[in-house]
Amino acid sequence: MGVITSANVANAIVKLVAVDALPALMGNLVMGNLVNRDFEPTLAQAGDTVNVPIPPTLTANNIAEGGTVVTQNPSMGNSQIVLNTHAEATFQIPDVTKVLAVPDLLQVYMQPAVVALAEKIETDLLSLYSQFTANSPVGTAGTAITEAAVDAAETALFQAKVPASQNKHLVVDANTYSQLRQIPRFSEFRTAGEAGLRALVDGSVGKIKDFFVFRSQFVARTGSSPVTTNNIAFAKDALALVIRRLPQPLPGTGAVAEYAELGNFGMRVIMSYQPNTLAQQFTVDVLYGAAVLRNTFGVQVKS
């Protein structure tokens, strides 16, 4: 039977916090769940560069009877993404034993920290709208979005040869989402059937013109007269979110760390004691970089 020590208890506490942290973060992400996420459990530091491969393009050749194949030497594409964001959210718990006894209290402390990280990731991904330069922007600044603008965005992605297997997404702000719900052809049962009824009754747009529509509070807004809302239409490979592990604290420094990793996302949870406040301090942090991966797979949708 193992011996219970303070070190064992400390590690158990951090593991408990880490288990609750990642599912809560994933539930608060919109963009982070739609883009191409690249995660490896390898240690990295802020400022490191990660090379994300992009599949090459091949052509089909007609081989005549008795002929030979045409050998192609494709060049693997590459996108260099810098891990330039080390985001953290820190909080203190005066009596950590009470929190462990009442799990709901842990959620009260953890939720604001996780939401803060999710908001940071969302903001960084949505701020990349200006880097979609391969396709001409659609829509008009300061003007309600129209069916024609959505149609033009979908056409641009089709012409960019976005694979049919990749879902196409349209992420808009609250006002633009409201405007979409009020386009008659999309919001009436007689013209859109069950989807129109859902938009009218439940307020859920769902899918329009082959786009899965989402709304976010962090869509970038620029200018003053008129204000430009920079919504984006994209496929998964248009944007990349690259995450890497942060190193463990130095041994003997009084800090205990645990990794929370699920699929292709990961973060670190650190617990340390703060003698000035007589409290346990928890830091939830993540090291990541966000960048455009395939420029042709994204379109600015202005409103």
C-alpha positions as CSV (number, residue, x, y, z in Angstrom):
1,M,0.0,0.0,0.0
2,G,1.4,3.4,-1.0
3,V,2.3,6.0,1.6
4,I,0.3,9.3,1.5
5,T,2.7,12.2,1.4
6,S,2.3,15.9,0.9
7,A,3.9,15.5,-2.5
8,N,1.3,12.9,-3.5
9,V,-1.5,15.1,-2.3
10,A,-0.1,18.1,-4.2
11,N,0.1,16.1,-7.4
12,A,-3.4,14.8,-6.9
13,I,-4.8,18.3,-6.4
14,V,-3.2,19.6,-9.6
15,K,-4.4,16.6,-11.6
16,L,-8.0,17.2,-10.3
17,V,-7.8,20.8,-11.5
18,A,-6.3,19.8,-14.8
19,V,-9.1,17.3,-15.5
20,D,-11.7,20.0,-15.1
21,A,-9.8,22.7,-17.1
22,L,-9.5,21.3,-20.6
23,P,-13.2,20.2,-21.2
24,A,-14.3,23.6,-19.9
25,L,-11.9,25.4,-22.3
26,M,-13.1,23.3,-25.3
27,G,-16.7,24.1,-24.5
28,N,-16.0,27.9,-24.7
29,L,-14.2,27.8,-28.0
30,V,-15.8,28.6,-31.3
31,M,-12.9,29.3,-33.7
32,G,-10.6,27.0,-31.8
33,N,-12.8,24.1,-32.6
34,L,-13.2,24.9,-36.3
35,V,-9.6,25.5,-37.5
36,N,-6.7,23.1,-38.2
37,R,-5.2,22.4,-34.8
38,D,-1.6,21.1,-34.6
39,F,-0.6,19.7,-31.2
40,E,2.4,17.7,-30.1
41,P,3.5,16.8,-26.6
42,T,7.0,18.2,-27.2
43,L,8.4,20.9,-25.1
44,A,8.7,24.4,-26.6
45,Q,9.4,28.0,-25.6
46,A,7.7,31.2,-26.6
47,G,9.2,32.4,-29.9
48,D,9.9,28.9,-31.3
49,T,8.9,28.3,-34.9
50,V,6.9,25.3,-35.9
51,N,6.8,24.0,-39.6
52,V,3.3,22.9,-40.5
53,P,3.3,20.8,-43.8
54,I,0.9,21.6,-46.6
55,P,0.1,18.8,-49.1
56,P,1.5,19.4,-52.6
57,T,-0.6,19.6,-55.7
58,L,-0.4,16.8,-58.3
59,T,-1.8,16.6,-61.8
60,A,-3.4,13.7,-63.7
61,N,-1.8,12.6,-66.9
62,N,-3.3,10.5,-69.7
63,I,-1.1,7.5,-70.3
64,A,-1.3,6.0,-73.9
65,E,-1.3,2.3,-74.5
66,G,2.2,1.1,-74.2
67,G,3.3,4.5,-72.8
68,T,5.1,5.3,-69.6
69,V,4.0,7.2,-66.5
70,V,5.0,10.8,-66.0
71,T,6.9,11.1,-62.8
72,Q,6.2,14.2,-60.7
73,N,8.4,15.7,-58.1
74,P,6.0,17.6,-55.9
75,S,7.3,20.0,-53.4
76,M,5.7,19.8,-50.0
77,G,4.3,23.1,-49.0
78,N,5.2,24.6,-45.6
79,S,3.8,27.2,-43.3
80,Q,6.1,28.5,-40.5
81,I,4.0,29.4,-37.5
82,V,5.7,31.2,-34.5
83,L,4.7,30.2,-31.0
84,N,4.3,33.9,-30.1
85,T,1.6,33.7,-27.5
86,H,2.0,32.4,-23.9
87,A,-1.5,33.0,-22.4
88,E,-2.1,32.5,-18.8
89,A,-4.9,33.0,-16.2
90,T,-4.0,32.9,-12.5
91,F,-6.1,32.7,-9.4
92,Q,-5.7,31.9,-5.7
93,I,-7.7,29.6,-3.4
94,P,-7.3,30.4,0.3
95,D,-8.6,27.0,1.5
96,V,-7.9,24.4,-1.2
97,T,-9.1,21.5,1.0
98,K,-12.6,23.0,1.2
99,V,-12.6,23.3,-2.6
100,L,-11.7,19.6,-2.9
101,A,-14.5,18.7,-0.6
102,V,-17.0,20.6,-2.6
103,P,-16.3,20.0,-6.3
104,D,-18.8,22.8,-7.4
105,L,-16.5,25.4,-5.8
106,L,-13.6,24.3,-8.0
107,Q,-15.8,25.1,-11.0
108,V,-16.5,28.6,-9.6
109,Y,-12.7,29.3,-9.4
110,M,-11.8,27.5,-12.6
111,Q,-14.4,28.7,-15.0
112,P,-13.3,32.4,-15.2
113,A,-9.7,31.4,-15.8
114,V,-10.7,29.0,-18.6
115,V,-13.0,31.5,-20.2
116,A,-10.2,34.1,-20.2
117,L,-7.9,31.8,-22.2
118,A,-10.7,30.9,-24.6
119,E,-11.4,34.5,-25.3
120,K,-7.7,35.2,-26.0
121,I,-7.5,32.3,-28.5
122,E,-10.8,33.4,-30.2
123,T,-9.6,37.0,-30.5
124,D,-6.2,36.0,-32.0
125,L,-7.8,33.7,-34.6
126,L,-10.5,36.2,-35.7
127,S,-7.9,38.9,-36.0
128,L,-6.3,37.0,-38.9
129,Y,-9.1,38.1,-41.2
130,S,-6.9,40.7,-42.9
131,Q,-4.5,38.0,-44.1
132,F,-7.1,36.4,-46.3
133,T,-5.9,38.2,-49.4
134,A,-6.2,35.6,-52.1
135,N,-9.9,36.1,-52.5
136,S,-11.6,39.5,-52.9
137,P,-13.7,40.5,-49.8
138,V,-17.4,40.2,-50.2
139,G,-20.2,42.4,-48.6
140,T,-20.1,46.1,-47.9
141,A,-18.8,47.8,-44.7
142,G,-21.5,49.2,-42.5
143,T,-24.3,47.5,-44.5
144,A,-26.4,44.5,-43.5
145,I,-25.2,41.2,-44.9
146,T,-27.1,39.9,-47.9
147,E,-27.8,36.5,-49.4
148,A,-25.7,37.6,-52.4
149,A,-22.7,38.2,-50.2
150,V,-23.0,34.8,-48.6
151,D,-23.4,33.2,-52.1
152,A,-20.3,35.0,-53.4
153,A,-18.2,33.8,-50.4
154,E,-19.2,30.2,-51.0
155,T,-18.5,30.5,-54.7
156,A,-15.0,31.8,-54.0
157,L,-14.2,28.8,-51.8
158,F,-15.6,26.4,-54.4
159,Q,-13.4,28.0,-57.1
160,A,-10.4,27.7,-54.7
161,K,-11.0,23.9,-54.8
162,V,-11.8,23.5,-51.1
163,P,-12.3,19.7,-50.8
164,A,-15.9,18.6,-50.5
165,S,-14.9,16.6,-47.4
166,Q,-14.1,19.9,-45.5
167,N,-16.9,21.7,-43.9
168,K,-17.2,25.4,-44.7
169,H,-17.8,27.8,-41.9
170,L,-19.2,31.4,-41.6
171,V,-18.3,33.1,-38.3
172,V,-20.1,36.4,-37.8
173,D,-20.8,38.9,-35.0
174,A,-24.1,39.2,-33.1
175,N,-25.5,41.9,-35.4
176,T,-24.7,40.1,-38.6
177,Y,-26.1,36.9,-37.2
178,S,-29.3,38.7,-36.5
179,Q,-29.4,40.1,-40.1
180,L,-29.0,36.6,-41.4
181,R,-32.0,35.4,-39.4
182,Q,-34.1,38.2,-40.9
183,I,-33.4,37.4,-44.6
184,P,-36.9,36.2,-45.6
185,R,-35.8,33.3,-47.8
186,F,-33.9,31.8,-44.8
187,S,-36.3,32.6,-42.0
188,E,-39.7,31.5,-43.3
189,F,-41.1,28.0,-43.2
190,R,-42.7,28.4,-46.7
191,T,-39.3,29.2,-48.3
192,A,-36.8,27.3,-46.1
193,G,-38.9,24.6,-44.6
194,E,-37.8,23.2,-41.2
195,A,-34.6,25.2,-41.3
196,G,-36.6,28.4,-41.6
197,L,-38.8,27.4,-38.7
198,R,-35.7,26.8,-36.5
199,A,-34.3,30.2,-37.4
200,L,-37.7,31.9,-36.6
201,V,-38.5,29.9,-33.4
202,D,-35.2,28.8,-31.9
203,G,-33.1,31.7,-33.3
204,S,-30.6,29.2,-34.8
205,V,-29.4,29.9,-38.3
206,G,-27.7,26.5,-38.7
207,K,-26.6,26.2,-42.3
208,I,-26.8,28.7,-45.2
209,K,-25.5,28.2,-48.7
210,D,-23.3,25.2,-47.6
211,F,-21.9,27.3,-44.6
212,F,-22.3,26.2,-41.0
213,V,-23.0,29.5,-39.4
214,F,-21.5,30.5,-36.0
215,R,-21.6,33.8,-34.0
216,S,-18.8,35.1,-31.9
217,Q,-18.4,38.1,-29.6
218,F,-14.8,38.5,-30.8
219,V,-15.3,39.2,-34.5
220,A,-13.0,42.2,-35.3
221,R,-14.6,45.5,-35.9
222,T,-12.6,48.4,-37.4
223,G,-13.1,52.0,-38.5
224,S,-15.6,54.5,-37.2
225,S,-17.7,55.8,-40.1
226,P,-18.8,53.3,-41.1
227,V,-17.8,50.6,-38.7
228,T,-16.6,47.6,-40.6
229,T,-17.5,44.2,-39.2
230,N,-14.9,41.7,-40.4
231,N,-16.7,38.4,-40.5
232,I,-14.9,35.4,-42.1
233,A,-15.9,32.5,-44.3
234,F,-13.4,29.6,-44.4
235,A,-12.6,25.9,-44.5
236,K,-10.7,24.1,-41.8
237,D,-7.3,24.3,-43.5
238,A,-7.5,28.1,-43.9
239,L,-6.2,28.7,-40.4
240,A,-3.9,26.8,-38.1
241,L,-3.7,26.9,-34.3
242,V,-0.4,25.3,-33.2
243,I,0.0,24.3,-29.5
244,R,3.0,22.9,-27.8
245,R,3.9,21.8,-24.2
246,L,5.4,24.3,-21.8
247,P,8.2,22.8,-19.6
248,Q,7.8,21.7,-16.0
249,P,8.8,24.1,-13.2
250,L,12.3,23.6,-11.8
251,P,12.4,20.9,-9.1
252,G,12.5,22.2,-5.6
253,T,10.9,25.5,-6.4
254,G,7.7,24.6,-4.6
255,A,5.6,24.5,-7.8
256,V,3.8,21.4,-9.1
257,A,2.6,21.1,-12.7
258,E,0.3,18.8,-14.6
259,Y,-0.6,18.7,-18.3
260,A,-4.2,18.7,-19.5
261,E,-4.2,17.2,-23.0
262,L,-7.1,16.0,-25.1
263,G,-6.8,15.1,-28.8
264,N,-4.9,17.9,-30.4
265,F,-5.1,20.5,-27.6
266,G,-3.1,20.9,-24.5
267,M,-2.4,23.2,-21.6
268,R,-0.5,23.3,-18.3
269,V,-1.8,23.7,-14.8
270,I,0.7,24.9,-12.1
271,M,0.0,25.0,-8.3
272,S,2.3,26.8,-5.9
273,Y,2.0,28.2,-2.4
274,Q,2.0,32.0,-1.9
275,P,3.3,32.8,1.7
276,N,2.3,36.4,1.4
277,T,-1.4,35.6,1.1
278,L,-1.3,32.1,2.7
279,A,-3.1,30.7,-0.3
280,Q,-2.6,28.1,-3.0
281,Q,-2.0,29.8,-6.4
282,F,-3.1,28.1,-9.6
283,T,-1.9,29.1,-13.1
284,V,-3.5,27.7,-16.2
285,D,-1.4,28.5,-19.3
286,V,-1.0,27.6,-22.9
287,L,1.7,28.2,-25.5
288,Y,0.4,28.7,-29.1
289,G,0.7,30.4,-32.4
290,A,-2.1,31.2,-34.8
291,A,-1.6,31.9,-38.5
292,V,-3.1,31.5,-42.0
293,L,-2.3,28.1,-43.4
294,R,-4.1,28.2,-46.9
295,N,-4.8,31.7,-48.0
296,T,-7.2,30.7,-50.7
297,F,-9.4,28.8,-48.3
298,G,-10.7,32.0,-46.5
299,V,-12.7,35.0,-47.5
300,Q,-13.4,38.3,-45.7
301,V,-17.2,38.9,-45.4
302,K,-17.8,42.6,-44.5
303,S,-20.9,44.0,-43.0
